[in-house]
Amino acid sequence: MAKGSAFKMNLPSVDDLFSTEEERQEAKLKKLYDIPLSEIDDFPDHPYRVLDDEDMQALMDSISERGVITPAMVRQKENGRYEIISGHRRKRACEKLGLETLRCEVVDVTRDEAIILMVDSNSQRSEIAPCDKGRAYKMKLEAIKRLPGRPSKEENESPVGMNLRGTQSLDNLGEETGESRTQIHRYIRLTYLIQELQDFVDEGKIKMRPAVELSYLDEESQRDVVDRIDETEAFPSHAQAIRLHKAYEEGDINYEKVMKIMAEEKPNQKVKIKISFDRILPYIPKGFTEDKVEDFVIKAVEHYHRYLERQRDQVR
């Protein structure tokens, strides 16, 4: 062998020398424990709301019959307590059922790694409210930013107010979720709405695009919008939301301005009457071109209106 040449020997570690194959295999398994619910804390600023709805009742019924099939995921904190990463609904269901423990997998991760795990583990849920999704995306991107090797605060700021490394973080998130960068931006903008407007979005009463425009208003202006909605039970259209956004940017917004913009008639508020052409075709004289049919129908209605007036005059 040449002098100074590298030579490596794959020697077993001390642990391998003094442990059995069974112990080594067991070490590779997930660490599952029945942890007292009293020792498990919710994840700080958990983005997904846990509702006591029909789905929760179905989960409770399932746990009552078969137990917790999929363990929750937790991390141990410095004070010895546990912080739940995935399984907030299972924890809530167990609490409502009066159970004392929750089967959990304990993982050794940092807080930011836990955030990424939490968002990823919930991304496959069939139904996620838009604002919950926005909070989750925002938390994950901020966590990615803080991981070792990420940019400092002095680096480029994104349009949604987060410190990102160019487009890489958004592009990666887009690939993982199947959402476009623009759509991810829209979801994150929802987190800048006050709670009342977020509720309207999650209930489907305000659509995504007008909600994004409203998110640029300050809190006072957003509350003016909520007050106007409460008074009229009418929600702003996309065009109205754009005008509200523009008025705010120009410094020309107050409650009267909000009221004026939201009082404008929206295209979808205009009454539209649809008449099947086949129904009126037998009454249209031959030779009428398509552009003359509407005029014929209007004149027919006018004629019938005069006929009804004559009938009323005779009754009198």
C-alpha positions in Angstrom: 0.0 0.0 0.0 1.3 3.5 -0.9 2.5 5.5 2.1 -0.1 8.1 3.1 -2.9 6.5 1.1 -6.4 6.6 2.7 -7.8 3.4 4.2 -11.1 3.1 5.8 -12.5 0.2 7.8 -16.2 0.0 8.5 -16.0 -0.9 12.1 -19.1 -1.4 14.2 -20.0 1.3 16.7 -19.7 0.6 20.5 -23.6 0.5 20.6 -23.6 -2.1 17.9 -21.0 -4.2 19.7 -22.9 -4.3 23.0 -26.5 -4.4 21.8 -28.5 -7.3 20.4 -30.1 -7.4 16.9 -33.6 -7.2 18.6 -32.6 -4.0 20.5 -31.2 -2.5 17.3 -34.4 -3.2 15.4 -36.5 -1.8 18.2 -34.5 1.4 18.2 -35.6 1.9 14.6 -39.3 1.7 15.4 -41.4 4.7 16.2 -41.4 5.8 19.8 -45.1 5.3 20.8 -46.3 6.1 24.3 -49.7 6.6 26.0 -49.2 10.1 27.3 -51.5 11.8 29.8 -53.7 14.4 28.1 -52.8 16.7 31.0 -49.2 16.8 29.9 -49.9 17.6 26.2 -50.1 21.3 25.1 -51.6 22.5 21.9 -49.1 23.9 19.3 -48.7 27.6 19.7 -50.7 29.6 17.0 -52.0 26.3 15.6 -53.5 27.4 12.2 -56.2 24.8 11.9 -59.4 25.4 13.9 -60.7 22.4 15.8 -64.5 22.5 15.7 -67.1 20.6 17.7 -69.1 19.7 14.6 -70.5 16.5 13.0 -67.0 15.4 12.0 -65.8 15.6 15.6 -68.8 13.5 16.7 -67.9 10.9 14.0 -64.3 10.9 15.3 -65.5 10.4 18.9 -67.7 7.5 17.8 -64.7 5.9 16.0 -62.5 6.3 19.0 -65.1 4.9 21.3 -65.4 1.8 19.2 -61.8 1.2 18.0 -59.6 3.5 20.0 -57.1 6.0 18.4 -56.0 4.1 15.2 -53.4 6.7 14.1 -51.2 8.0 16.9 -50.8 11.7 17.4 -47.4 13.3 16.9 -45.7 15.3 19.7 -42.4 16.8 20.6 -41.0 17.0 24.1 -40.4 20.6 25.4 -37.5 21.7 27.6 -39.8 21.7 30.7 -40.7 18.0 30.2 -44.2 18.6 28.8 -45.3 17.7 25.3 -46.3 19.9 22.4 -48.7 18.3 19.9 -47.7 18.6 16.3 -50.3 16.5 14.6 -53.5 15.2 16.2 -55.3 18.2 17.7 -58.7 16.8 16.7 -57.8 13.4 18.2 -56.7 15.1 21.4 -60.0 17.1 21.6 -62.1 14.0 20.9 -60.3 12.1 23.7 -60.9 15.0 26.1 -64.6 15.1 25.3 -64.8 11.3 25.8 -63.2 11.7 29.2 -60.1 9.6 28.3 -57.0 10.2 30.3 -54.2 9.4 27.8 -53.5 9.7 24.0 -51.3 7.3 22.0 -48.5 9.4 20.6 -45.4 9.2 18.5 -42.6 11.3 20.1 -40.3 12.9 17.6 -37.1 14.8 18.3 -37.4 18.0 16.2 -37.0 21.8 16.7 -39.9 24.1 16.8 -39.4 25.2 13.2 -39.1 21.6 12.0 -42.3 20.9 14.0 -44.1 23.7 12.2 -43.2 22.1 8.8 -44.2 18.7 10.0 -47.5 20.1 11.3 -48.4 21.8 8.0 -47.3 18.8 5.9 -49.2 16.3 8.1 -52.5 18.3 7.7 -52.1 19.1 4.0 -53.8 15.9 2.9 -57.0 16.7 4.8 -60.0 16.7 2.4 -61.4 20.0 3.6 -59.3 22.9 4.9 -60.9 26.4 5.4 -59.2 29.0 3.2 -58.0 31.2 6.1 -56.7 28.1 7.9 -54.7 27.2 4.8 -53.4 30.8 4.6 -52.2 30.7 8.2 -50.5 27.3 7.6 -48.7 28.5 4.5 -47.5 31.6 6.2 -46.2 29.7 9.3 -44.4 27.1 7.1 -42.7 29.7 4.9 -41.6 31.7 7.9 -40.3 28.4 9.5 -38.4 27.5 6.3 -36.8 31.0 6.3 -35.5 30.5 9.9 -33.9 27.1 9.1 -30.0 27.0 8.9 -28.7 28.4 5.7 -31.8 30.6 5.0 -31.4 34.4 4.3 -31.2 37.1 6.9 -33.8 39.8 7.5 -31.9 42.2 5.3 -32.6 40.1 2.2 -35.5 40.4 -0.2 -39.0 40.8 1.1 -42.0 39.1 -0.7 -45.2 40.9 -1.6 -47.0 39.3 1.3 -44.5 40.7 3.8 -42.4 37.7 4.5 -38.7 37.3 4.2 -38.1 34.7 1.4 -35.1 33.6 -0.5 -36.1 34.7 -4.0 -38.8 32.5 -5.2 -37.3 29.2 -4.1 -39.4 28.7 -0.9 -42.7 29.6 -2.7 -41.8 27.4 -5.7 -41.0 24.5 -3.4 -44.3 25.0 -1.5 -46.1 25.2 -4.8 -44.7 21.9 -6.0 -45.6 20.2 -2.7 -49.2 21.5 -2.6 -50.0 21.8 -6.3 -50.9 25.5 -5.8 -49.5 28.3 -8.0 -47.3 31.0 -6.4 -50.1 33.5 -7.0 -52.6 31.3 -5.2 -50.3 30.8 -2.3 -49.9 34.6 -2.0 -53.7 34.9 -2.1 -54.2 32.4 0.7 -51.5 34.2 2.9 -53.2 37.6 2.2 -56.3 36.3 4.0 -54.4 36.3 7.2 -54.4 40.1 7.1 -58.2 40.2 7.3 -59.9 40.9 10.7 -61.6 37.9 12.2 -65.1 38.8 11.0 -64.1 39.0 7.4 -62.1 35.7 7.7 -65.3 34.1 9.0 -67.2 35.4 5.9 -64.5 33.9 3.7 -64.5 30.5 5.3 -68.3 30.4 5.2 -68.2 31.2 1.4 -69.9 34.5 1.7 -66.9 36.5 0.4 -64.9 35.0 -2.5 -61.2 34.8 -2.5 -60.3 37.6 -4.9 -62.4 40.3 -3.3 -61.2 39.1 0.1 -57.6 39.6 -1.1 -58.3 43.2 -2.1 -60.0 43.9 1.3 -56.9 42.5 3.1 -54.9 45.6 2.1 -57.3 47.9 4.1 -56.4 48.8 7.6 -58.4 47.5 10.5 -60.7 50.5 10.8 -61.6 50.4 7.2 -62.2 46.6 7.3 -64.5 47.2 10.3 -66.4 49.8 8.2 -66.9 47.1 5.6 -68.2 44.6 8.2 -70.6 47.3 9.6 -72.0 47.9 6.1 -72.4 44.1 5.6 -74.3 43.9 8.9 -76.6 46.7 7.8 -77.4 45.5 4.3 -76.6 41.8 4.3 -74.8 42.5 1.0 -71.2 41.5 0.4 -68.7 43.4 -1.8 -68.1 42.2 -5.3 -64.5 41.9 -6.7 -65.0 45.2 -8.5 -66.2 46.9 -5.4 -63.3 45.5 -3.3 -60.8 46.8 -5.9 -62.4 50.3 -5.6 -62.2 50.1 -1.8 -58.5 49.1 -2.0 -57.8 51.9 -4.4 -59.6 54.5 -2.2 -57.5 53.3 0.8 -54.3 53.6 -1.1 -55.2 57.1 -2.2 -56.1 58.1 1.4 -59.7 58.7 0.4 -61.6 56.3 2.6 -64.1 56.5 5.5 -67.4 55.0 6.3 -69.3 57.2 3.9 -66.9 56.2 1.1 -67.3 52.5 2.0 -71.1 52.9 2.1 -71.1 54.6 -1.3 -69.0 52.0 -3.0 -70.9 49.1 -1.5 -74.2 50.6 -2.4 -73.5 50.5 -6.1 -75.5 48.0 -8.0 -73.6 44.8 -8.9 -74.1 43.1 -12.2 -75.3 39.9 -10.4 -77.9 42.0 -8.5 -79.7 43.0 -11.7 -82.8 41.0 -12.3 -82.4 38.8 -15.4 -85.3 37.0 -17.1 -84.5 34.0 -19.3 -87.1 32.9 -21.8 -86.7 29.7 -23.8 -86.6 30.7 -27.5 -88.5 27.5 -28.4 -91.5 28.7 -26.2 -91.9 32.0 -28.1 -90.9 30.7 -31.6 -94.5 29.7 -32.6 -95.6 33.3 -32.0 -92.8 35.1 -33.9 -93.9 36.1 -37.5 -91.9 34.5 -40.3 -89.2 36.6 -41.8 -88.2 38.2 -38.4 -84.4 38.2 -38.0 -82.8 37.3 -34.7 -82.0 40.9 -33.8 -85.6 41.9 -34.3 -87.1 39.2 -32.0 -86.4 41.2 -28.8 -88.2 44.2 -30.2 -91.2 42.0 -31.1 -91.4 40.6 -27.6 -91.2 44.1 -26.0 -94.0 45.3 -28.3 -96.1 42.2 -27.5 -95.7 42.9 -23.7 -96.6 46.6 -24.2 -99.7 45.5 -26.1 -100.7 43.1 -23.4 -100.1 45.7 -20.8 -102.5 48.2 -22.6 -105.1 45.3 -22.8 -105.0 44.8 -19.0 -105.4 48.5 -18.4 -108.5 48.6 -20.6 -109.9 45.6 -18.7 -109.4 47.4 -15.4 -111.1 50.5 -16.7 -114.1 48.5 -17.8 -114.4 47.0 -14.3 -114.5 50.4 -12.8 
